[in-house]
Amino acid sequence: MDSSLLDEWQELQSGAAAAHADEPIVPPAPKRLTSNVRAFRILVRNELFRRVQLAARDEVSALGELDPEFGTDAWDAALEAYFAEHDEILTGADARSAALLVLDESGPVWKARQILDDPAGDHDWGISATIDLAASDEAGEAVVTVTGVSRY
């Protein structure tokens, strides 16, 4: 049984707590965002699916703002090539399923492949990205960097 509360109560009653009154109370260190792997995985899925939704609407400008390293021109070229083969990018429940996200969680930088759900069900295109765990902890959000949008 943990007696810490009882000890603290007895310290307060005896007046010994007053001796510690001028000591600063240090808050606990914040938890790292990536320490809860399951929750962090969901953040990563959400970030990648946001790109799927924007790509489905052919919102190249928004994608370029979201992924400045990849760039608007690269998004435009990739989506032009995709739409030359497929009529649309689906965004329903199947498109959002975990089955269409491949994550390599080894090391300090994860690798991801978000497979695009096309009407024919070919699943031959996808978004490749990296997820920097240290940068994510520092930013307080999943730091996803798109490295490519291509056919397998």
Buried (B, 14 or more C-beta within 10 A) or exposed (E): EEEEEEEEEEBEEEEEEEEEEEEEEEEEEEEBBBEEEEEBBEBBBEBBBBBBBBBBEBBBEBBBEBBEEBBBEBBBEBBEEBEEEBEBBBBEEEBBEEEBBEBEEEEEBBBBBBBBBBEEEBBBBBBBBBBBBEBBBEEEEBBBBBBEBBEE
